[in-house]
Amino acid sequence: MGVLHPLVIHFPIALLLLAFFLEVYGLSPSGKKYKASIPLITFLGGIGAVFSALSGYLLMNQGDYEVSSVELHRNWGIALAIGSALLIGLYRFPPKIPHIHLLGQGALSILVLVTGHLGGNLTHGEDFLSLDKPKKEPKQIVLNQDALVYADIIAPIFEEKCVACHGKTKQKGKLKLDQIENVLKGGKNGFYHVSEEGKMALMSHRMRLPLLDKQHMPPKGKTQLTEKEIVIIEKWLSLGASSKLLLKDLQLTEEVVSASMEEKNIGKTADWPSVPDLAAVSETMLTPLRDRGMVVLPLASGHPLLQINCQSLSDFSDKDGELFKGLEKNIASIRLSGTRISDKSLKWISGLPNLSKLYLDNTLITDEGIALLKNTTELRYLNLVGTSISEKGLRTLSSLPLLKSVYLYQSEVKIEDMAEIQQRMPKVYFDLGGYKIDTLTMEVRTEEK
Amino acid sequence: MNNKRLSLAEEAHLLDAQLATRRLFLKQCSMGLGALAFSPLINACTSDANGSSNTLFDPTKPLLPKTPHLPGKAKSVIYLHMAGAPSQLELFDYKPELKKLDGQLCPESLLKGKKFAFIRGVPKMLGTIGEFKQRGQSGAWVSHYMPHLAGVADELSFLKAVHTDQFNHAPAQLLMQTGSARLGRPSLGSWVTYGLGSENANLPGFVVLTSGGQNPDAGKSVWGSGFLPSVYQGVHCRSHGEPVLYLDNPANVDGNMRKASIDAINQANQETYKEFNDPETLSRISQYEMAFRMQISAPDVMNISDEPAYIHEMYGTEPGKESFANNVLLARKLVEKGVRFVQLFDWGWDVHGNSTDTSLEIGLVNKCKQIDKAITALILDLKQRGLLEETLIVWGSEFGRTPMQENRNGLEMPFKGRDHHADAFTIWMCGGGAKAGTTYGETDEIGFYPVDGKVSVYDVQATILHLLGFNHETFTYPFQGRPFRLTDVEGTVIKPILS
């Protein structure tokens, strides 16, 4: 029943204010015709107010709130319920006092506004309505090794992201995170979560649940903890959650923290260039490419970088390079496998600053063309399968700092030259292909019956 | 009502008066709210293709390439499903302890509360027949059953403690491929083609190839589209003879005539669509058009006999025959051409030990011979073409096998064999962003239960979707009034095997 309170209260608020409004409007001739509806609206609003008061009383006793902070709201709410009952009585047995209904409605509206405001403060926090709210800057965790873990790091995190619901005024699940003693006490389910794997702080368990899990904390839609914050809180809890622990006691290294950060941002990979300032291209600019038959897609929804596939276009040739004018910065991957391009196309290709993946397999390009690629410093993947590239062309790739893999199956590169090339570019994986699989036999003892 | 005609002013006055009555207000309220609440129910079973921004489905261009949530590492998937469930204890999950227990009666504690498909009473433990070695630099265990695959063990990423909750083939296959043991959900391949479309407009986005003489036990639903538009269901190609029937023009019919007849059919369909507004009609039109384009492109792609001899040598293929190796080679060709999802089913892995073909000593050896070299060739061939980085290969089955010897009807079996086992089995992935040379998960000393790195079927599905760039929790389709997803309410991405 108690949980209905936030729902029910909207009826008396709207209805009682409407009744007051109609009462005022009724003073003018055009509003006269609505006067008849006022008793009904007041009646409905009054019932709503009584229900609100009842459900509010139940909600209060569920124990999520500090009694002292709710008291004021409770008293006003009770007054409102009684007031609206009285007002209904005034309509039923009208005394002969001029404008008594108008005055009554006015007084009740004031009650509604005050009670509503007090209730709002409880749900959304004291400073919910203040306009000059100081904009909270998210606190940066600085890894000063002598910092007190609780006081300097964790308390501010709780303050920022938890105490609105688990604090002095409101204690959802009977959990308070305003003082360290209260943190250790835990909520109504206690401090520990006992699972198959063992005992861990309930808080760690809740923080690690998937976001869509109902028990995940902070709840969906509220500001979430960052991976770094979770790691620090977890470590602190597992070491006994003492207020005296120093940051160095947690033995967190920068790497631990940054590794867990990376894990969190699984969408950001080193596979693609980082382009924080690049704007996405408008769809209309891509239409000519699509009309030409290319597959043009952003790397991910909303991503500014594009991957382009011209593979199915057997008539794609050097002059089609024109089509990419204005898109140079946005092209991260281009697949020209089996098209009719020659060395000439490498000119526009070498002007793509964010090019990370390039497929030139089964085209007419030669060593001369490949030499033009030395400025595409973001290049990571290069497919030269089935081309006439030789070790001469490969040498020119040594200026590419991020190059990771080069595929050379059915090219002119000879295995004898690879030792030297590999030495020049130790980080690059070269695949010459031409694998042969010897037919092996299984030596199986067959135990026939 | 009275018969007197009202003047315009009177009528207006009457309406105005009606508007002010409580009766009308309440009546309108209740009816209005009722209608509001009822309207989504009417549409519950349709896929609300008209104007809903919630679906990625464009009935006129259902296979248009689309972008996933995140930059995915894999662009296509080759899923090798060994229907019937090979024995992980013979192939990948090395249990020396089990060998010592060979022939002993199974302890009661293991059988308590367990249900088996065929084991009755107290079975005997069965030591592994596989001769295991640690392979490559990663030291992954691969037995002598897979001598070729052992050579590329460093490319693989093993999940050794996968579990499912179904111990019969059909429901377990459905669970693995559609995320539900019951019929009616879209398959993994359908979800992927729905979400990503296809980069090749002349070929289907989701192709199914079967071998081993039979379709999987769960029937064609394992590549069905469920409640997704039917255009996303797998296109099952025949495994010998022409892969797709009637791609050739009949005698005395030329391309122009064929085109004219397809245009006429499409026009009739277009009119049907105007009348009934069913998006499935539009799908059908686009399918006809694709079929026409396939006439030109498919015979070329589907024909493996054009491949050079050394490729046939590598895969162990014999064109014209129905074989897993042929399908594997075909899968490579399809992926190379931009097909999104190629699903292979190979039947005949149900090693119960009740006949030669289902024995661990002979049947399993023969089955492994059929796939071992071909899969190894697939991995190396994709690698040398520079395509392994963006092609995810998944090898697995619907469940595993018991460490106990099967004793069907309480009798001793003529051959060595194992019963169905849902609690722990092995799946491996390769390429497409799976971390090469890793082994994740461990089973207990006899391979009965997972002890570490236990993952569910849903976790595997979530991981495959993740590698393709999807967030499996938000990749949904609205049906019957709620969003559905492949992993339903389960699934966590298995991060330790991501590269």
Interface residues (C-beta under 8 A of the other chain):
Chain A: K33 Y34 A36 S37 L40 P210 L211 L212 E263 I266 G267 T269 D271 W272 V295 L297 P298 L299 A300 S301 H303 N309 Q311 S312 Y359 D361 Y381 N383 V385 S405 Y407 Y409 D431 L432 G433 G434 Y435 K436 I437 T439 L440 T441 M442 E443 V444 R445 T446 E447 K449
Chain B: A20 R22 P65 K66 T67 P68 H69 L70 P71 G72 K73 H144 Y145 P147 H148 G151 E199 N200 A201 N202 Y310 E313 M314 G316 K337 G338 E361 I362 V365 C368 K369 K373 T376 A377 L380 D381 K383 Q384 R385 G386 E389 P414 F415 H466 G469 E473 T492 V493 K495 L498
